[in-house]
Every structure is written in C-alpha cells, then in structure tokens.
C-alpha cells in the first residue's frame, strides 16, 4: 500500500467512496437549481396583437450592390463616450476583407424603439422602480423617437403601440400587472420584429428582466438567428439573482443566474447593444440614462460590400479604431449581417 494512504488515515475503499459521494453531492446541488427536466416550450407560435406587414408578393428585381449601415459606439477606458472622431479613424472589415467607407456621420438620429418589461410574478417588488426608470429613459431620449411597450410573462403582449406621447406610455405602465412565469426569448423575438416595422432610421429595444427563460416557443439559437438578420440594437438589463459561489466540482455546470446572464450578453453583443447587470433596482435610472445617451451619440458608418455575391450567407463585420489610442477604446457594433439573396421572379 502506498505510504500516502497510511499517513492520511484513508483506506483505498473509503477514499473512493468519499470521492463518489462528493461528486454526486456536487451534481445534485447543481441540478437542484434547474427547472424540472421536461419540455416546457410552447407548441404555438407567439404573435403580438399588432400585425407585422407582410412582404409584398409578385415581381422582384435584385440589385448588384447594397449599402451596409451600422451604428457604432466608441467608449474610452473610463467608460465615457468618445465623440468627434473622423471617418479616417475607423477601419471596417467584412469576413476579413477591408471595406471602403461610403457614408459617415455622428448625429442624434430618431429611433423606433421598444421597451420590453418582465411582468412575471418575481418582478412584483421591483415593478414600480422599473416603471419609473422606463419613463426616465423616454424623457432622456430624442423627442422625435417613436416608442412601443411590450409586457411579458409566459406570453408577450403589446401594451402600447408606437407613440411619441409619454402620457400614453405612462398610462399603459400604470395598468400593467405582474403574474405568471417568463418567456424572455419570445418577447425579444417579437420586440425585434415589431421594431423593424418602425419608420425611424434607427431601431432598438430595451429589455428589463429578472429571470431565466422558461416558457418560450423560440430557443436561444433561433432568437440569435433573428437578431443577426435584423438591424435592431438590443440592450438588456438583467436584475438577476447573485451567482452562487462554486464548490470543488461546481465548475462543471452553470447555475440559473449564470445561464441567464450569458444569454442576455450573447443577444446584446450580436446587435451592437449592451447587457447590464445592476445589483439593485436603484441603479436603473443611471443605466437607462446611459443607454439613452449612447443611442444619441453613435457613429453611423455605411459601406458597399466588395462581395457582390447574393448568396444570403452571414457575413462577419469587424470595426477597429486606428491609431495609438485604439487599445484603450471599446468599440461596439452589429457583429454581422445576412447578405441579400438572389430571388427568382415570381410569375
């Protein structure tokens, strides 16, 4: 028998039993946080009460070039917005190939914007502060913005269609009640779909939630595909439970708050938005003020892709700041887009 067993007082059989029990305990403690292992996804495709305009049918003609427009946020090491940059400060690449910038500006552009509020039962003690933050966000935004409001629990409901009247939004917030579980992915999917129908140059949604998705028809992968094909920036505010400290074997699986956090980060990053995770609802006003400022401070960069192939494939976009200060600046933008697809003439 190896000397180490004698010194520690462990017998081989006892040591093996201890390891097995420790592993089982770690796995059980992780699984205890998970919802029941069953398919809880809806079988019916969700829709909003408002109808999304359908694509017109009939004869369609493709073009050889299309302007790719993306909104870019630049922040310095202190988290402050960097303004006043010129066009030659930016370099843009598509699938690794540098592109020529054809349009460039930094203007306060009106936004077609959606506010998506989690109205599940767990938001009961937070909803008043959330509602006040939503109104503060609208007041800090461009007066020409058009805003819609979606409330969601296990279903998503359009509480207020596009409006520029803050009193209409306020009335809708006052009448919103909390109940039920959470279908975050459905709400974001429908929110992106709704924002795309707006008539303002820029599109965005802000999502405020406190939980992990449990009830959606759409999966996270389907939602990511949706945001990739849209031009809607997604900003998420996650009022999540504290991530538990992991034990010896806790790194093997993620807790519910970790999974929820990762999902919100992925969704936001793909669109050029940002995910925030405040530790208290009192931080909401500061966060919504930052989002409103960002939407009013972005650079608009457009280019005609050097790849004229109309194959409908996803193309990755990378934007960099040139010069010595680039390493100290954070650049956020839409990570890519789906190329136009050649269409067959319909008879």
HELIX and SHEET records of a PDB file:
HELIX    1   1 UNK A    3  UNK A    8  1                                   6    
HELIX    2   2 UNK A   12  UNK A   31  1                                  20    
HELIX    3   3 UNK A   87  UNK A   89  5                                   3    
HELIX    4   4 UNK A  121  UNK A  123  5                                   3    
HELIX    5   5 UNK A  127  UNK A  140  1                                  14    
HELIX    6   6 UNK A  166  UNK A  174  1                                   9    
HELIX    7   7 UNK A  184  UNK A  195  1                                  12    
HELIX    8   8 UNK A  220  UNK A  229  1                                  10    
HELIX    9   9 UNK A  250  UNK A  252  5                                   3    
HELIX   10  10 UNK A  256  UNK A  271  1                                  16    
HELIX   11  11 UNK A  281  UNK A  283  5                                   3    
HELIX   12  12 UNK A  284  UNK A  295  1                                  12    
HELIX   13  13 UNK A  324  UNK A  328  5                                   5    
SHEET    1   A 4 UNK A 101  UNK A 106  0                                        
SHEET    2   A 4 UNK A 299  UNK A 304 -1                                        
SHEET    3   A 4 UNK A  67  UNK A  75 -1                                        
SHEET    4   A 4 UNK A 330  UNK A 332 -1                                        
SHEET    1   B 4 UNK A  97  UNK A  99  0                                        
SHEET    2   B 4 UNK A  90  UNK A  94 -1                                        
SHEET    3   B 4 UNK A 314  UNK A 321 -1                                        
SHEET    4   B 4 UNK A 336  UNK A 338 -1                                        
SHEET    1   C 6 UNK A 156  UNK A 163  0                                        
SHEET    2   C 6 UNK A 146  UNK A 152 -1                                        
SHEET    3   C 6 UNK A 111  UNK A 118  1                                        
SHEET    4   C 6 UNK A 202  UNK A 209  1                                        
SHEET    5   C 6 UNK A 232  UNK A 238  1                                        
SHEET    6   C 6 UNK A 275  UNK A 276  1                                        
END                                                                             
